[in-house]
Amino acid sequence: MCGIVGYIGKRDVAPLLLEGLQRLEYRGYDSAGVVITGPKATGLKMVKAKGRVRDLEAKVPKRFTGTTGIAHTRWATHGAPSDVNSHPHLDPENKVAVVHNGIVDNAQELRAKLEADGVVFASETDTEVITHLIARSEADTLEQKVRDALKVIEGTYGIAVMHADFNDRIVVARNGSPVILGIGEKEMLVASDVAALIAHTRQVVTLDDGEMATLKADDFRTYTTSGASTTATPETVEWEAASYDMGGHDTFMHKEISEQPDAVDRVLRGRIDDRFSTVHLGGLNLDPREARTIRRIKILGCGTSYHAGLIGAGLIESMARIPADAEPASEFRYRNPVVDPDTLYIAVSQSGETYDVLAAVQELKRKGARVLGVVNVVGSAIAREADGGMYVHAGPEVCVVSTKCFTNTVTAFALLALHLGRVRDLSVTDGKRIIEGLRKLPAQIEEILKTEEQIKEIAAEYAGAQSMMFIGRVRGYPVALEASLKLKEISYIHAEAYPASELKHGPLALIEPALPTVAIVPDDDLLEKNRAALEEIKARSGRILAVAHQEQAKADHTIVVPKNEDELDPILMGIPLQLLAYHTALAMGRDIDKPRNLAKSVTVE
């Protein structure tokens, strides 16, 4: 959600930090700020602004130079968006500066104690508590001052700290919110997301929970919050800085939709085994004997990842004949679930840092469960916590709403289902059939993308709707859920999704000409059942947009998609609905890449 950037070295720091904040704008935020110093500086210089990074940049004075600094984009939790509530936060003597991602759960209690001791707070934020705690520590080193503060903090944090009396270093710490070090040549960087680093270095170190680091211009060291040294080995980031540019597209969302043929090819590349009609998934750390002992699979995710998990559960049940279901991780972790040793748990997250999913993984691991991760970001927290898993190789996704990562995640689940199926009872013939279908996907997605002009025209007709309904059966229902989410996220049109079979159990009361229905109508064994639902809607003067493999006579509009294997059809049927949401939002003048109130990586509850 919020974004952190820091730098220590010899370069002029302010332009570098502002550029880093711009690369983190996709995460969602409402204000921004920067604080800097240097070897010859006598204190800290800070500028903060409500609004976008460009508003902050406009407030930065011309003579604002230094070689060390930290910066932040804030997504409001405690206190409304304002200049004062923006990060960084300084103590009254302007010696300590803190930027913070996460939430201090006991902030109110700590604030009351500090106020009783005479501390006057400048903001409404929980973060300012951390600043005062560090400033009031009597320790001799900045590292120990930060440790003293963290001892009494409860909650999640990724923090970066500067101190005017220790201007040769930045101290950072992590608990539940990402902190990534960038290792340069006689310069060091820190960020909450690799996007802010790769223009300057591709060598990174990702901190674990409970870990801290001290950055100096020519060195860094990592250690635990108790002070014990840890070993940090830099990794090379695969993604290029150009991946975070629009590449000639008007928006990142459009770029990422158009990248899906190549993205799907990447998730398949090197994994298909034609000899045995299966796939190689070495990262699962699950041998055939262990795979055959699995009695149930539970998939956990949030938002789009949860919807991908629903499709994944269906793929696993149909191909591997293992009972499988998906559940929002945010609900699972609070309902005191029964953790079964014969159940395989799969955590799904684009960022690999989604707090609710990560917390569920940690609770499952504490109870002895086996957990696999399906994530996009290499080295992310969930990837490191899980016993094994799969990377979906979608590449960087900058738009807040997920498109190519959703498609790649579902494709990854198809690979997992095929792997488990061939270990168990899926025949060679069916294995070959699924592999042939998988290989067709990139070209078929390309074919769908060529229908964009038609979808744009359809979107213009539905852009005035106050509400829309999405329906589908069995494999089509999760597609409807995801399409409904995409539309509401970026167009702000109210949208709901229902199983088509549930229409006459309540939702049919909503049908009227002003409420369009988007129906998922694949050519499978439920085709006639789905057509019956269209008849029910049409009999009540409802408008219908069908996504189908052939024209639907009862629909006002039909978007025809190419047919694949029944199991893989949901992957393709979601693509035109991404374009529908995109062009609907575009027609309504929405800020598509940065929808209101939302953030890319949700690292708080």
N, C-alpha and C positions, 0 to 999 in steps of 0.2 A: 504494500500500500504506500506508505511514506517512502521517501528516498534519501539515502545518505551518500555523500561524496566527500572525500578528504584527500589532502595531498601534503607532502613534505619533501622539499628538494631545493633546487636552485631557480626554478622557473617562476615567472610572475604568476601567482596562484589564482587571482580572481577570475581571469578569462577561462582558465582551465576548469575551475569549479562550476562556473556558469554553464560551460559546454556540457559538463557531466550532468548537471541538473536537467538540461534540455533533453539529454538521452534517457532520463528517467521520467519524463513527463507522462509517458504512457501508463505508468503505474497508478495514476489517479492522485490528485492533490488539490488543495485550495489556497495554499500560501507557500512562501519560500523565503529562505534567508541564508546569509553567508557571514562568517567571521574569519578574520585573517590576522596574522602577525608575521614577524620575521626575526632574524638573529639580532638586529639592531633596534628592533621596536621596543617601546617602553610599555606597551599594553596591547589590548585587543581592539580591533576595529570591526564594527558589525553593521550590516544593513539587512532589513527585513521588510517584506511586503505581502499583503493579502493579494491573491490573484495568481496570475501566471508568472513563469520565470521571466518573461519579457517585462513584466511590471517591476520585478526586482532589479533587472538589468538597467532599467530606466532610472532607478534611484541610486545606483552605484556611482559615487563621484569619480571624476577623472583621475584624481590622485588617490588611488585606493590600491596600494601596492604592498606586497608581502610575498613570502616564500613558503608559508605554512598556513593551512586553512581547512575548515570544515564547512559543509553546506548541507541544506536539507530542503526537501519538499514535504509539506505536511498534509495529511488527510485527517480532518478534525475528529477527535474522540472526546477529550475533555476541553470544553470551551469552544465557542463558535469561531469560525475563521476570522482572523483579524491580524493586524500588524503585530500587536502585543503578544498574541498567542502563538505566533509563528516561531519556529526554531531558527537559530540556536537560542538557548536561554543562558543568560549571564547572572552571576551573583551580584550583590549590591556594590562590591568593590571592583567589578569588571575584570576579575582575574580568571574566573573559571567559565568556560563555554561548553555546553553540552548539546548534542543533537541525539535524538532518540526515536527509534521505531519500536512500537509495542505499546503495552499498557501496564502501568504500575497499579496492581490490584489494591494495595493498601495505601494508596496515595492520600486518601482523605484522613486516615489515622495519622500518617506521618506529617501531613500538613498541619493538623491541629497541634501536634507536639512542637513543631518548629515555630508556629505562631505563638504558642505559650511561652517560648523562649525569646520572643521579641523579633522573630524574622518577619519581614514584610514581603509579601508576594506581589510580583508585578503582573502575573498572568493567572489564568484559570486552569492551566495545564497540569497534568500529573508529572510531566517531565521536569518542571522547575524544582520539584522536590529533590530530584537527583542532584541538580546543580547546587542547591544549598547544602545538602549532605556532604558533597565533596568539598565544598568551600569551608565547612565547619570542622572537617577532619584535621586533627593535629599531627598526622603522620608526616614523616620527612620526605617521602617520595610521592610523585603523582600516582604511581601504580598502587601504592598502599592507600592513598586517599580514595581512589576509585573502589578498591576492594572493601574499604570500610563502609562506603555507601551501599555497595551491592549486598553486604551482609544483612541489611535490614529491609532491602527491597523484595517485594513479592510480586510476581507477574512475569511478563515477557519483555525482553529488551534486546535491541541491537543499538549500542551507543558508541559515540566517538567523543572524546574529551580533549580539550586544550586548556592549558594553564599558563598565564603570563609569566609565572616564575619558573616554568619548565618549558620554555619555548623551542626546545630542540627535539620535541617529541609529540606524538599523538598517541593516546591510550584508547583502545577499543575493547569492547566486551560483547559477548553474545549469550542469550538465553531465549531460544524460541523464535528469534528474528534474524534473518541472514546478515552476516558480516563477512566480506570477502576482501582479502588483501591483494593488491597488485604490486608485483615485484619488478621494479624498473632498474635502470642503470644510474646509480647514485641518486635515486628518488624512489619514494614509496607512495602508494595510493591505497585508499580504502573505499569501499562502496557497499551498498546493500544489494547491488545487482551488477553482474559482469558487464552489462551494457555500458556502464559509465567508465569502464576500465579499458576496454579492448582497443580504443583509439590510441592508447599509450603503452600497453603491454598485454601480452597474452599469457604471461606467467602469473598464476594466481594461487592463493592459499585460502581455503574455506574453513573458517573457525567452526568448531563443534560447540554445542551447548555447554555452558560452564567454562568456556575458554576465553582468555584475554590475549591481547597482543600490544606490544609497544613498537611504534614505528618511528624510526629516525631516518634521516636522508640516505644514509648508506648502510642501513641494517634494520633488521626486525627480529623480534623474538616472541614466542608464544608460551603461554603458561596457563595454569588453571586459576580459578578465582581464589583458591587457597594458596597460590604462589608456587606450586610445583611446576617445573619446566615440562613442556610437551615438545614433541617432534613434529615439525611441519615440513612437508615435502611439496614444493610448488608443482602444480599441474599445468599443462598447456591447454588453453581454451581453443576449441575447434572453430568456433564461429568467427567470422570476419567483421570488421567495423562496417563494411558495406551492407551487411545484413540488416543493419538498423537504419538504412536510408530507404526512401520511398521508391527509388528505382523507376521514376517516370510515372508512377501512379498518383492519383489525387489523394489517396488515403492509404494508410497501412492496411486497413481491413481489405480494401480491394486488392492490394498487392498480395496479401496472404491468401485470399481466396484463389487468386490466379496461380499461386505457387503450388497448389495441391497435387497436380499430376507429378511434379518432381518430388514433392515431399513423400507421397505414397510410394514412389519408386525407391526412395531411400530406406523406408522402413522395411521394404521387402528384400532389398539388395543383400546378397550373401547369406540369406537365411533359408532359402528354399532348397530342399534335398529331393531331387527328382528320382533318385535311385530307389528310395524307400517311400516316396510319396508323402513326405512329411517336411518338417522344418527344423533347423538348428537354432536352439535358444540356450546357448551355454550359460548365459548370465542368470538363469533361473536357479542354478545350484540345486537342482531337483532331479535325481536320477530316476530311471524308469520304475525301479522297485518302489521308491517313495511316491512317485506319481500314481501308482496303482492303489496305494493305500488311502488316497484322499477320498473322503466320504461326502464332503460338502465344500462349496466355495462361497465365500462372502466377499463382495466387492464394496469398497468404501471410497467415496469421493464427494465433492461438493459442486453444485451448479452443473456446468457443462461436463465435468469429469464424472459426476454421478450419472448423467444421462448416457455417457459413453459406457459406463459400468453396467447400466441396464441392458444395453445392446450386447455387451460382452457376456453377461450372464446368460442371455438367450443363446448366444453362439456356443458357449461351453456346454449348456444343457443339450443342445441339438446335436453337436458333433461328438462330445466326449461322454454324454449321458451321465454327467455328474450333477446332482442338484446344486443350483447356483442362484443367488439373488444379489441384488445391489441395494445399498442403503446409504442415505446421507451420513457422512462421517460425523457431522455436527450433532446428529441425533443419537447415533450409535454409542458415542462415548459417554453419554449422560443417562442411558437407560439401564445401566448395570447389566450388560449382556452376559449370557452364558458363553464362555470361551471353551470351545470343544477342541481337544487335541487332534481329532480327525478332520478338522476343518482347516482349509487353506485360506488365508486372508490376503486380499489383494488391495493395496492402497494406490489410488489414482490421483495424480496431480500434475498439471502442466508445469508449474514452477518447481515442484518438488519441495516447496516450503509452506504450502497451505496449512495454516495453524491447526485447524480442526482435524485435518487428516493426519498431520504429524503427531498431534496429541493422542489420536486413536492408535496409531502405530506404536507409540511408546507404551501405552497402557496394555496393548496386546502383547508386546514383547515382555513386559513385566510379568504377565500371566503365563508366559511360556508358549505363546502361539507362534506358528510359522507364518511370516509375513513376506509377501513379494511386493515390489514397487513397480508401477508402470508410470514413468515420468519422462519429461522432455529434457530437463536440465541435468547434465552430467555433474556428479559431485554434490548435488543438492542434499538437503537434510534427510529427506525420505529415502533417497537412493542409498545414503550411508547407513541409515538405521535398519533398513530392510535386510532380510536374509539373502535376497537375490531379487531378480526382476528383469525388466526390459526397458531400454530407452526407446522412445518412439521416433526420434530423429526428425522431428518436424522443422527444426531450425528455430531461430528467434521469432517470437510472436510479439509484436509491439502493440497492436491494437488491444484495447482492454478486453473486448469480447473475443473468444476463441473460435477459430474456424479450422485452419489447417491442423492444429494440434488435436482438435476433436476428431477429425477424419483419420489422422494417423493413429490416434489412440484406439479407435474402433478397429482399424486394420490390424493393429498389434494384438488386440483381443482375438481376432480371427486366426492369427498365427498361433496364439496360445491354445485356442480351442482345437485347432488342427493337431498341434503337438500332443496335447493330452488325449485327443481322440485316437490318434494312431498308436499311442502307447497302450490304449485300452482296446476298444472294439470297432473303431472306424475302419472300414475296408480300404484296400489299396485303390479300388475303383473310385470310392468317394474322396479319398485323399487326392487323387489325380484331378478329379472334378473341381475340388476347391482350389487347388493350385492353379489350374487353368483360369478359374474365375479371378483369383488374386492378380494374376499377370495381366488380365484385361483392364483392371481398374484405372491405371494412369491414362490410357487412351480414352476410356469411357468418360472419365472426369473431364478430359480435354473437350470431348464432344459436347458435354453439358455446358461447359463454359462458353461455347460458341453460340448458345441460345440466349446470351445475356440481353441482347436488345429486345427480344420478345418478353423476357422477364421484366425488364425495365418498363415496358409499356403496360404490362399487367400491374406492376407495383403502383404506377401513377393512378390507376383506377381505384386502388384500395387505400391510398395514402390518406384519404379523408375519413376513414372509418374511426369510430370511437372505441371499438372493441372488435376482436376477432377470435374465432374458435378454431382449434386445430384438433383433428381426430385421426386415429389410426388403430389398427388391430394388431395385437401380438408384436411382431417385429416392427410394425409401423408406429406403435404407440410411443416408444422412446424417441423416434424421429419427430413426432408431433410435439413432444415435450421440449426437445431442443430447439425446434423451429419457433415455438411459442416464446421461449426464453430469448432467442436472438431478436425477435421483433420487439419485445417489450424493452430489452436492454438499450437498443439504439434508436428506436423511433418513439418510445414512450407511449405507444398504443397499448391499451390494456389487452392482454391476450391470455387465453386459457387453453389447456390441452386435456382431452378426455379420451379414453378408449372408445372407439366407435360403437362398441357393444353396449356402452353405458348411456347412449343418447336418450333412450326412452325411460331411463331411470332418473331423470331430472333435467339434464342440460337442454333437452328438446324444448323446454319452456322458453328458452332464450331466443329461439330461432325466429327471425323476422328479416325483411329486406335490408335493414340497417346493420345486421350482424353477419359479415361474411364468414364462411367456413372453409378452411383449407383441409383437404382430405388426402391422406396417403393411401393410394390404391394400387398396390403391386399386383402383377399377374402371378398369383400363387393360389393355394387351395382355399383361400378366403376371399377370392375376387368377388364372387356373387354376394357374399355377406356384406362386403364393403359397398357394393353397388346398391344393395338394399338400404343402407344408411343414407346414400345419396338421394334415393327416392323419398325417404322420410323427410329430409331437409327440403327438397324441392317442392314437396306437397305443402310445405308451410311457407313458401315464397322466399326461401333462403337462397342467397347467392353462394356459389360453390366454385372454388379453385381446386382442381385435382392435380396431384403429382402422381403420374401413372406411367405405365409402359405402353399405353395406347390411349387414343382419344376416348374420353368418357362422355357419352351422350347427354347425361343429366347435368354435367358441369358447365358453368358459364365460360370457364377457361380451363384448359388442360396444359400442363407442362409435361411433355413426354420425355422420359429419361430412358437410356439404353438398359436392356435386361441383362442381368448377370445371374449367378446362381441365387436361389431363394435366400440362402443364408447371408449372402453378401449384398443383397439389394439395399438394405438400410444405409450402407456407406454412400451409395450413389444418390439415394433419394433425399439426403440431407443437403446436398450441394446446391440445387436450385433454390432451396428455401433460405440459404445464406444470402444468395443474391437478391431474393425477394425482400428480406429484411433490410439489406444494404440500400437498395434503390427506393424502398419506401421511406427510410430515414433521410436519404438524400433529397427526395422530393419535398420533405418536410423541413429541410434546412437544419437538420440536427448536427451536432459535433460528433461525428461517427466514431472517431478514434478515442475520444475521451467523453463517454456518456456521463451524465450528471450522477453524482453520488456514488459512483462505482470506482473500483480500483482493480488493477491487473492481478496483483499477488496479495491475497488476503492473509496477512500474517498476524492478525489479532482476532479475538472472538467477536 
